[in-house]
């Protein structure tokens, strides 16, 4: 095995991982992660009303003692949200990015092809942080700075 094979493998894994995150999201016309609205779903209690009994109102709070509970008719629930078609690609990208991190660490240890390993690991990190915009922007800026420094050092 040549000394730079691990570096090239790291670079390929990082590039494929980033491609598996970005390209299917664009192809399936999915919103970017920072455009999605996370919905908190809690346990919902069926609303009921009481008929009869004694109702006491104190400072705007109604308290009914006794009476009979009757459930309130609720409208039919909305259709469930469709399954995200990019989820398998995202999971595969995470696996490839982690594999790229491992091969990048091995390549770094062999002291051969460090710039390729660094760029490949940076692409893997970008693929992993694509889902989190705050981290993604920070990592993107850090990658840009590292690439500028590496290009300045290599010339």
N, C-alpha and C positions, 0 to 999 in steps of 0.2 A: 504494500500500500504506500503510495507516495505521501510525502509529508503534508501536502495541502488538501488532501481528499476530505478530511474532516471539516476543514474550513469551507470548502465548496458545498458539502452536504448541509452544513449549518445555514449557509446563504440560501440554498435552494429551499430548505424547510421553512425558513423565515419568509421568503418571498411567496411561497405557495400558501402558507398560513394567512398572510395578509390578503392575498388574492381571494382565498375562501371566505374571508370575512366581508370584504368590500364588494366584490363583483356580484355575488348572489343578492345582496341587499339592493343593489342598483337594478339588477335584472328583474327581481320580483317587485320592484317599486315600493320597497319598505321605507318607512320614515327613518331618519337617522336617529341614533340612540338619544340624542339630546332633544329630539322633537317628540318623543313618546311621552305619554302621560301615564305614570304608574297609578294604578287604581288599588286602593286599599279595600280589601273585602273582609268584612267582619261577620260575626254571627248575627243574622237578622232574626228578630223576634216578630212573630206574626201579630199585627195590631188587633186589639179587641176593644169593644165598647161595652159599657155596663148599662143595663136597663133596670130601672127601679132603684130602690135603696135610698139612702140619705146622702146628698151631695153637699159638702161644706167647701166654701171658697174663702181662702185666707191669703191676702196679698197677691192675688192673681194665680194661686195654686189651687186646683180643684182636687178634692179628695172625696171619693165615693165609697161609702161603707154599705156593704150588703149589695143586693141586686144580683142580676144574672149576667154573666159574660157571654157575649155573642161575638164571633169572629167577624172582622170586616173583610168584605170581598176585595181581593187585590187583583189588579190587572195581570194578565198573563206575562210571565217574565220574557224579557227580550231574548232573541236568539243568542246562543253562546258565541263568544268571539272565535273567529277562525284560527286554526292552528298556524303558528308562524312557520312558513315554508323554509326559512333560512336557518332554522334551529339545527338540523343535521350538519349543515356546512359550518356553523359556528362551533359546534362540538368537535368536528374534525380539525378545524383550524386551531382550537385550543390544544388538541393532542399533538399536532405538528409543531406548534410553537414551543411546547414543553420539550418535545424531542429535539428541536433546534437548540434549546437552551443546554440540554445535556451534551449534545455533540459539540456545541460551542465551547463549553467548559473543558471538554476533553482536548479540543483543538488548541485552546489557550494554554493548557498544561504542556502540550508538546512544543510550544513556542514557535510554531510554524503557521504562517497565514493568519496572524492575529487581526489585521485589518478586515479580512473577509469574515472571520468569525465574529468580530465586533459588529459589523454591519448586519450579518445574519441574525445575531441575537437581538439587535435593535429592531429589526423587522418583526421578529417574534414577539417582542414586548409591545410593539405597536399593534399587532394583531390581537394580543390579549387585552389591551386597554382600549380597543376600539369601542367597546360598549360603555365606557365611562368617559364622558367628554372632558371633565376636569383633569383627570389623570392623562387622558389621551393628548390634550393640548400640552401639558407639562412634559410628557415624554417626547412628543413631537418636537418641541423646542429644544429639549436636551439632545435629541438625535441630530437635529440640524447643527447645533453647536459642536457636537462631537465630530460630525462629518467635516465641518469647516476647519476644525483643529487638525484632523487627520490629513486633509488635503493640503493644509499649510505646512505640516511637518514632512509630508512626502515629497514636496518640491524643493 
